[in-house]
Amino acid sequence: MRARKTLLGAIAAAGLTGAMLTTVTPAQAAEGCNTNNARTVASASTHSRGIELRYNGTCAWGRIFGSPGDLVWVDRSFDRGRTWTQLSVTKINTGGSNHTDAFNNKGNLMRACGKASNYPDVACTRWW
């Protein structure tokens, strides 16, 4: 719960409060998605953390390279980025990287976002 409050506070601090945010649990991830045959379609960085949106032709997911405690998630928009749904907030528990669940983009726009654990800034890739 603390991580969720921190994340939502970071999003508000980043000036993203005008968007409608809802959260989908990993159990609601699209059926049939996998992370095979992927390529990076968009990238961003914040405080030396690399954030990528990965895509395999049907499904997309976010990946972060950073430190334990850093967060990554994907946003999916059905209206060209005016509003979006936040999917699968994922933390690096150990090591230097982690990725979200894969989601079917359903022909809509998606982006990956991330946050370094020790900074309030949020960075997102471009919509893709």
C-alpha positions in Angstrom: 0.0 0.0 0.0 2.9 2.4 0.8 4.4 1.8 -2.6 1.1 2.5 -4.3 0.7 5.8 -2.4 4.3 6.8 -3.2 3.7 5.9 -6.9 0.5 7.9 -7.1 2.2 10.8 -5.4 5.0 10.7 -7.9 2.5 10.7 -10.7 0.8 13.7 -9.3 4.1 15.5 -8.8 4.9 14.8 -12.5 1.8 16.8 -13.5 -0.1 13.8 -14.7 -3.1 14.3 -12.5 -5.4 15.3 -15.3 -5.5 11.7 -16.6 -7.8 9.0 -15.6 -5.9 6.3 -13.8 -7.1 2.8 -13.1 -5.1 -0.2 -12.1 -5.3 -3.7 -13.6 -4.0 -6.6 -11.6 -1.5 -9.0 -13.1 -4.3 -11.6 -13.1 -6.2 -9.5 -15.6 -3.3 -9.5 -18.1 -4.3 -10.4 -21.6 -4.6 -14.1 -22.5 -2.0 -15.5 -24.9 0.7 -12.8 -24.3 4.3 -13.8 -24.0 7.7 -12.0 -24.2 9.1 -14.0 -27.2 10.5 -12.3 -30.3 10.4 -8.8 -28.9 12.0 -5.6 -29.9 12.3 -2.2 -28.1 9.9 0.3 -29.7 10.4 3.2 -27.4 12.8 4.2 -24.6 13.3 6.8 -21.9 15.5 7.4 -18.9 15.5 9.0 -15.5 18.4 9.2 -13.0 20.5 6.7 -15.0 17.6 4.2 -15.2 16.7 2.9 -18.6 13.0 2.4 -19.4 11.9 0.5 -22.4 8.6 -0.4 -24.1 9.0 -3.9 -25.6 6.7 -5.3 -28.3 6.3 -8.6 -30.1 3.7 -7.9 -32.7 0.7 -8.4 -30.4 1.7 -7.7 -26.8 3.7 -5.0 -25.1 5.4 -4.6 -21.7 7.7 -2.3 -19.8 11.2 -3.0 -18.8 13.5 -1.1 -16.4 17.3 -1.3 -15.8 18.1 0.2 -12.5 18.3 -0.7 -8.8 16.2 -2.6 -6.3 13.1 -0.6 -5.4 12.8 1.1 -8.8 9.4 0.8 -10.4 8.2 0.2 -14.0 4.6 0.0 -15.4 2.8 0.3 -18.7 0.0 2.7 -19.6 -2.6 1.8 -22.3 -4.8 4.5 -23.9 -7.9 4.0 -26.0 -8.2 7.7 -26.9 -4.7 8.7 -28.2 -3.2 9.5 -24.8 -5.9 11.8 -23.4 -6.7 9.2 -20.7 -5.1 5.9 -19.9 -5.2 2.7 -17.7 -2.1 2.0 -15.6 -1.1 -1.7 -15.9 1.2 -3.9 -13.8 3.3 -1.7 -11.5 6.4 -3.9 -11.0 9.3 -3.4 -8.6 12.9 -4.5 -9.0 13.3 -6.7 -5.9 16.9 -7.9 -6.6 19.4 -7.5 -9.4 19.4 -4.7 -11.9 16.3 -5.1 -14.0 12.7 -6.3 -14.2 9.7 -6.2 -16.6 6.0 -5.9 -16.3 3.5 -8.5 -17.4 2.8 -8.5 -21.2 -0.5 -7.0 -22.3 -2.3 -7.1 -25.6 -2.3 -3.6 -26.9 -5.6 -4.2 -28.7 -4.5 -1.8 -31.5 -4.3 1.1 -29.1 -1.4 3.2 -27.8 0.9 2.0 -25.0 3.9 3.5 -23.2 6.2 2.3 -20.4 6.9 4.5 -17.4 9.4 4.2 -14.6 10.6 5.7 -11.4 13.8 5.5 -9.5 13.1 4.5 -5.9 15.1 7.4 -4.4 13.7 10.2 -6.6 10.2 11.6 -7.1 10.5 12.0 -10.9 8.6 9.7 -13.3 9.7 9.2 -16.9 7.7 7.7 -19.7 8.4 6.6 -23.2 6.5 8.2 -26.0 3.2 6.7 -26.8 3.5 3.8 -29.3 
